Amino acid sequence: MPRRAAVVAALRAYSDAQGVCEVATPLLSPQATTEPTLSNLAVAHPFAGSRDWYLRTSPESAMKRLLAAGSGDIYQLGPVFRADERGRHHLTEFTLLEWYRVGYTLSELMDDVAGAMAAAGFSRAIARLSYDDLFAGQFGAPPQVFANAELAALASARGLNLS
């Protein structure tokens, strides 16, 4: 079996064994993403007149609507599209695994990620750090102790433009 097919099958088997339901959400939407760092691919829709429709950058918003409606644990493994993703490690179209576990703690989510990775055949050690620990390791303290201006200065010192 080709490697990609084996990984997809393993992820589905893992999710099924965990009781996580696979869902399928629309690829095409009349609304663009609200994520400011992502760019949509616009397409002409034959029944929308001159108005563009958009290929999804992520199934996140549709999946969160399912969660709000009481779906329980869900996942989706499928294509997404990003207009500004081009390069050696980035493609305009790629496969994304998105999943949601209802009521899980951070530690349980870390276990779930490790389990999914192991099921897919990735056996490298996984460091388990909270965001606060990771941030403190880089900047000496968790983000909550910094004022907004200090956070902006830290980002600027790392070459990040926040405007």
C-alpha positions as CSV (number, residue, x, y, z in Angstrom):
1,M,0.0,0.0,0.0
2,P,1.4,3.5,-0.8
3,R,2.6,5.4,2.2
4,R,0.0,8.2,2.0
5,A,-2.9,5.6,1.7
6,A,-1.4,3.7,4.7
7,V,-1.2,6.9,6.8
8,V,-4.8,7.9,5.9
9,A,-6.1,4.4,6.7
10,A,-4.2,4.3,10.0
11,L,-5.6,7.7,11.1
12,R,-9.1,6.7,10.2
13,A,-8.7,3.4,12.1
14,Y,-7.3,5.2,15.1
15,S,-10.2,7.7,15.1
16,D,-12.7,5.0,14.7
17,A,-11.2,3.0,17.6
18,Q,-11.4,6.2,19.7
19,G,-15.1,6.7,18.9
20,V,-14.4,9.9,16.9
21,C,-16.9,10.4,14.1
22,E,-15.6,11.3,10.6
23,V,-17.5,14.2,9.0
24,A,-17.5,15.9,5.6
25,T,-18.1,19.6,5.3
26,P,-18.4,21.7,2.2
27,L,-15.4,22.6,0.1
28,L,-17.1,25.7,-1.4
29,S,-18.6,28.6,0.6
30,P,-20.2,32.0,-0.2
31,Q,-18.0,33.5,2.6
32,A,-14.3,33.9,2.7
33,T,-12.3,32.8,5.8
34,T,-12.3,35.2,8.7
35,E,-8.7,34.1,9.6
36,P,-6.6,37.2,8.7
37,T,-3.4,35.3,8.0
38,L,-5.0,33.0,5.4
39,S,-5.9,33.9,1.8
40,N,-8.8,32.2,0.0
41,L,-9.0,31.0,-3.5
42,A,-12.0,32.6,-5.1
43,V,-13.9,30.7,-7.8
44,A,-16.8,31.7,-10.1
45,H,-20.0,29.9,-9.1
46,P,-22.3,29.2,-12.1
47,F,-25.4,30.2,-10.1
48,A,-24.1,33.1,-8.1
49,G,-24.0,35.7,-10.8
50,S,-20.9,37.8,-10.5
51,R,-20.3,37.0,-6.9
52,D,-17.3,34.9,-6.1
53,W,-17.4,31.8,-3.9
54,Y,-14.4,30.5,-1.9
55,L,-12.6,27.2,-1.5
56,R,-12.2,26.4,2.2
57,T,-8.9,27.2,3.9
58,S,-9.9,24.9,6.7
59,P,-13.0,23.0,7.8
60,E,-12.8,24.6,11.2
61,S,-15.9,26.9,11.1
62,A,-18.2,24.2,9.6
63,M,-16.9,21.7,12.2
64,K,-17.5,24.1,15.0
65,R,-21.1,24.5,13.9
66,L,-21.4,20.7,14.1
67,L,-19.9,20.8,17.6
68,A,-22.3,23.5,18.7
69,A,-25.2,21.4,17.4
70,G,-24.1,18.5,19.7
71,S,-22.1,16.3,17.3
72,G,-19.6,15.1,19.9
73,D,-16.0,14.2,19.0
74,I,-15.4,14.7,15.2
75,Y,-12.6,14.7,12.7
76,Q,-12.2,15.4,9.0
77,L,-9.3,14.5,6.7
78,G,-9.5,16.2,3.4
79,P,-8.4,18.9,1.0
80,V,-8.0,22.6,1.9
81,F,-6.9,25.5,-0.3
82,R,-4.8,28.5,0.5
83,A,-4.0,31.2,-2.1
84,D,-0.7,32.4,-0.7
85,E,0.8,29.0,0.1
86,R,3.4,28.3,-2.5
87,G,7.0,27.1,-2.1
88,R,9.2,24.1,-1.4
89,H,7.1,23.1,1.7
90,H,3.8,24.7,0.9
91,L,1.2,23.9,-1.8
92,T,-2.0,25.7,-2.7
93,E,-4.0,22.5,-2.2
94,F,-3.1,20.0,0.6
95,T,-4.7,17.5,2.9
96,L,-5.5,18.6,6.4
97,L,-6.5,16.6,9.5
98,E,-8.7,18.6,11.8
99,W,-10.3,17.1,14.8
100,Y,-12.2,18.1,18.0
101,R,-12.5,16.3,21.3
102,V,-15.3,17.5,23.6
103,G,-14.3,18.0,27.2
104,Y,-10.7,16.9,26.9
105,T,-8.0,18.4,29.1
106,L,-4.7,19.7,27.7
107,S,-3.0,16.5,28.9
108,E,-5.6,14.3,27.2
109,L,-5.3,16.2,24.0
110,M,-1.5,15.7,24.1
111,D,-2.1,12.0,24.6
112,D,-4.5,12.0,21.6
113,V,-2.0,13.7,19.3
114,A,0.7,11.2,20.4
115,G,-1.7,8.3,19.8
116,A,-2.7,9.6,16.3
117,M,1.0,10.2,15.4
118,A,2.0,6.7,16.6
119,A,-0.9,5.1,14.7
120,A,0.2,6.9,11.6
121,G,3.7,5.4,12.0
122,F,5.6,8.5,13.4
123,S,7.6,7.3,16.3
124,R,9.7,10.3,17.3
125,A,9.6,11.5,20.8
126,I,7.1,14.2,21.4
127,A,7.9,17.0,23.9
128,R,4.9,17.9,26.0
129,L,4.8,21.6,26.8
130,S,2.0,24.0,27.7
131,Y,1.9,27.3,25.7
132,D,2.9,29.0,29.0
133,D,5.9,26.7,29.4
134,L,7.0,27.2,25.8
135,F,6.6,30.9,26.0
136,A,8.5,31.1,29.3
137,G,11.3,29.0,27.9
138,Q,11.8,31.6,25.2
139,F,11.1,34.8,27.0
140,G,11.7,34.1,30.7
141,A,8.0,34.3,31.9
142,P,4.5,33.3,30.7
143,P,2.8,35.7,28.4
144,Q,0.3,36.8,31.0
145,V,3.0,38.8,33.0
146,F,3.8,41.0,30.0
147,A,1.9,44.2,29.0
148,N,0.7,44.4,25.4
149,A,3.5,46.8,24.6
150,E,6.1,44.4,26.0
151,L,4.6,41.5,23.9
152,A,4.7,43.7,20.8
153,A,8.4,44.6,21.5
154,L,9.2,40.9,22.0
155,A,7.5,40.1,18.6
156,S,9.3,42.9,16.9
157,A,12.7,41.8,18.3
158,R,12.0,38.4,16.6
159,G,11.2,40.1,13.3
160,L,7.4,39.7,13.5
161,N,5.4,42.5,12.1
162,L,2.1,42.9,14.0
163,S,0.5,45.6,11.8
